[in-house]
Every structure is written in C-alpha cells, then in structure tokens.
Amino acid sequence: MNATPRVLVSGGGIGGNAVAALLLRAGIPVTVVERATAPRPGGQAVDLRGPSREVAERMGIMPAIQRRRLDERGMLYLDDHGRENLRVPAELFDGKGGVADIEITRGDLNAILLDAVAETGGADYRYGESITDIAQDPAGANVSFASGATERYDVVIGADGLHSTTRALVFGPEPEFTTYLGGYMSFCTMDTPEGIQPHWFSMQSLVGATGLGFRPDADPSTCKALVIIRAPADPTLRRDTTAQQNLIRTRLSGGGALADLVVAAMSTTEDFYFDELSRVDLPHWSRERVTLLGDAGYCGSPLSGHGTAMALVGAYLLAGEIIAAPGDPVRALATYEQRMRPFVTTARRLPPGGLRAMTPNSRAGIMAGRAVSRLMTSRFMKPLVMRMLPESETETYRLPEYAA
C-alpha cells in the first residue's frame, strides 16, 4: 500500500482548494480538476466563525483574509418604500447573527487558498476538466476524465458542490440524497442603488413569498443583489437561465423601485446565479477510496449560513486524517467522517421558521414578521435569541490537533 497516497480532488472551490493546500504542505501530491475554465472571481460574501476561523488561523491565512475582508456592519430591514425599518448591528449578537465579524467574498477567499497552494510548490490543476467514471478496487481507484485520460489514485475527494458528479457516480442519482427546502436563491452584481447604505446588508420583504436583498461589495459602488423565492419545486428551471429570470421578473413585478433595478441588472450582469435551496442527506460520506467534502456530502443550503464553515472544517479534518494514516486511506476516511459528523449535525440547522419565516406571503405576514424582528432584537430577548442561534453551538466544537 502506498505510504504517500496520490489524491484527486474534484472541485476547485473553497473546500477543494483548502484540502489541497493542507495535503501539499505534508508532501502528499494532489491533482485538482475543475469544470470551470478558470477560478471564479467575486461571488457572494461568506463568513468565518468559530472553528472555521480557527482553521484559517492554523493554516496561516488569517492575515490575508483580514486584508481583504468586507466592511459589513450589520443588517438593515427595509419597508415597502425601501426606507430603513430596523437596524441590527453585527455586534448586537456578538457577530453570531446574520452578519459575522469576518465577511469576505467567496472569490477572494478562494484566491487566498490558491495562494496557499502555490506556496507549497503547487498542485496539478486542470481547469476545464471533469470526472466521467470511477472504478474502485481494493488497492485504489481508476478515474476517467472528460478529456479521455484515465489515471489511478489512492484517494478521490468529491468537493464538487450540491450537484456533485462524484456523488452521482459513486453513491447514486442526486434525487436519492437531496431534500428540496421550498425555494430558490439568486444573486448578481449590480450598481449600488441610491439610498442603499454602504457597509450594510439590506433586506426587503415583498408580497408573494419573495425576499430582496442588497449585500455590500468591497467596492461601495457595487453590491450583490439577492433574490429569495419560496415556491414549489420546478425541475424545468435547472440550467435554463431564461426561465429562471422570467420567474424572478414575475415575482419582482410591482415590488417597487428597488425590485425594478434588480430586474434591469440581472439580464446584463456577468455573474447571474440561480439555484434551488436543497439539503444533502447521506448515511455515509465515504465509499472505499472515495469521499465527499462540503456541499457535495452535507450541504445544508445557504439558509443554514454555514456552508463555508463546513467546507473549511471538513477540509482540515479530512487532510489531517489522511496525513495521519497515509498508508490506510479507508481508515482515514472513516475517521474523518466520525470526527466531522457532530459539527455537521449542528451547522446544518436552519433558522427558526426556515424559509417560510424569511418570505411571508401576505402583507399581514410581512407586518407580523417585522414586529417579531423588533421583539427578537430587544435587550430583553437577546439572551434567548443568543441561545437559539446555531453559532452558539458550533463555536463549542473543538478541532483536533494534528502533528503535521
């Protein structure tokens, strides 16, 4: 059995790049395949809290994160006319609420991780490449690629997201392991609308179970427009940008000036994103030499707010176990799952009320939601709210120490 395993990572996102950097530092060769033709810049803001921040500190990337962090100071809830209705500073809940102490764009965090990979001498990165087949035997895995190549690896890590090809090839079709959570989420970059305050994440509820948000970018002149839609599942929306934008256009019709600006921006933006809100449920994340990392194995949906945390913590544990038992990958993958499962169980919890509470259907529901928000942010209710936040539990998770 190979004492220095060859590792293949499918997916060049946060989880994939983090596990690659950690393995490379220990002298373990890594190949990373990514379907996109280049690293994706920009993207939504992601946060580092508790154990994921500790992972970044142990990796030595916190100084770079601090230099590129967003100046995001809290949340503003807007009324029907786009005016401030309620202000919730990040420090109100000690950085454990909707906005964390450290926020950074997904693209910037990914760039920092790629720099960490480069500092090791680099991995074998193959952009525009993907896995088409995995054939395992007791001694390893033969992997076929879209380019026509076939290579052999000791460990294959699927870090390829909610719609993971690795998961489908090894564990089964996506519908067997995903649970639709009742809606869709979309975002795109646009010019910051007049009246939207810089450095604050602004949210507005629209009649018809639709939420509209504006999240600051590093450049105050632009922001990320966010649309949340509660609706029955519609498989025809998958990969059909025209149908996706038509749904958004219908939902935002009559929603006011801010909604009109989002509709105008989404058809010309270069980074339009749309996907269903789903959870991934698997009894096990590993099968022989293949394992899953991040959203591919345990996506909790953006509603949980812990996707980045699970990817970073998972990468740290997975790399640590492979390094600790380089000659026994099967054992390493089993121990990774055992250590990671308690964190995932807590991190995937949804906010009280889930998507329904976030997207009231009627004006009366919107007014009731505003009243509840005011109550929950009062000094009297703060201790109770703090106990209800998933972050209060995930921050108690203790990362193991690895010799490497």
NORQUI-V110745 format. One record per backbone hydrogen bond with DSSP energy under -1.0 kcal/mol. NH is the residue of the N-H (numbers start at 0). CO is the residue of the C=O. Records with the same first field share a line. If there is no record, write none. Layout:
# NORQUI-V110745
NH = CO  CO
This chain:
# NORQUI-V110745
6 = 28
7 = 154
8 = 30
9 = 156
10 = 32
16 = 12
17 = 13
18 = 14
19 = 15
20 = 16
21 = 17
22 = 18
23 = 19
24 = 20
26 = 23
27 = 22
30 = 6
31 = 123
32 = 8
33 = 125
45 = 103
47 = 101
51 = 48
53 = 49
54 = 50
55 = 51
56 = 52
57 = 53
58 = 54
60 = 55
64 = 60
65 = 61
66 = 62
67 = 63
69 = 102
71 = 69
72 = 198
74 = 87
75 = 200
76 = 85
77 = 202
78 = 82
81 = 78
84 = 76
85 = 76
87 = 74
89 = 72
91 = 88
93 = 90
94 = 89
95 = 92
103 = 45
105 = 43
106 = 41
108 = 104
109 = 105
110 = 106
111 = 107
112 = 108
113 = 109
114 = 110
115 = 111
116 = 112
117 = 113
118 = 114
119 = 116
120 = 117
121 = 116
123 = 29
124 = 122
125 = 31
127 = 33  35
128 = 33
131 = 143
132 = 143
134 = 141
136 = 139
139 = 136
140 = 152
141 = 134
142 = 150
143 = 132
144 = 148
145 = 129
147 = 144
150 = 142
152 = 140
153 = 5
154 = 5
155 = 288
156 = 7
157 = 290
158 = 9
163 = 160
167 = 163
168 = 164
169 = 165
170 = 166
171 = 166
175 = 172
176 = 173
178 = 278
180 = 276
183 = 228
184 = 274
185 = 226
186 = 272
187 = 224
189 = 222
191 = 220
195 = 192
199 = 196
200 = 73
201 = 213
202 = 75
203 = 211
205 = 209
207 = 360
208 = 359
209 = 205
210 = 227
211 = 203
212 = 225
213 = 201
214 = 223
216 = 221
221 = 218
222 = 189
223 = 214
224 = 187
225 = 212
226 = 185
227 = 210
228 = 183
229 = 208
230 = 181
236 = 233
237 = 234
239 = 236
243 = 239
244 = 240
245 = 241
246 = 242
247 = 243
248 = 244
249 = 245
250 = 246
251 = 247
254 = 251
259 = 255
260 = 256
261 = 257
262 = 258
263 = 259
264 = 260
265 = 261
267 = 264
268 = 264
272 = 186
274 = 184
276 = 182
278 = 178
279 = 298
280 = 176
286 = 289
289 = 286
290 = 155
291 = 284
292 = 157
295 = 292
296 = 293
297 = 293
298 = 294
303 = 300
309 = 305
310 = 306
311 = 307
312 = 308
313 = 309
314 = 310
315 = 311
316 = 312
317 = 313
318 = 314
319 = 315
320 = 316
321 = 317
322 = 318
323 = 319
324 = 320
327 = 324
331 = 327
332 = 328
333 = 329
334 = 330
335 = 331
336 = 332
337 = 333
338 = 334
339 = 335
340 = 336
343 = 339
344 = 340
345 = 341
346 = 342
347 = 343
348 = 345
353 = 350
356 = 352
357 = 353
358 = 354
365 = 361
366 = 362
367 = 363
368 = 364
369 = 365
370 = 366
371 = 367
372 = 368
373 = 369
374 = 370
375 = 371
376 = 372
377 = 374
381 = 377
384 = 380
385 = 381
386 = 382
387 = 383
388 = 384
391 = 388
392 = 389
393 = 389
394 = 390
395 = 392
396 = 393
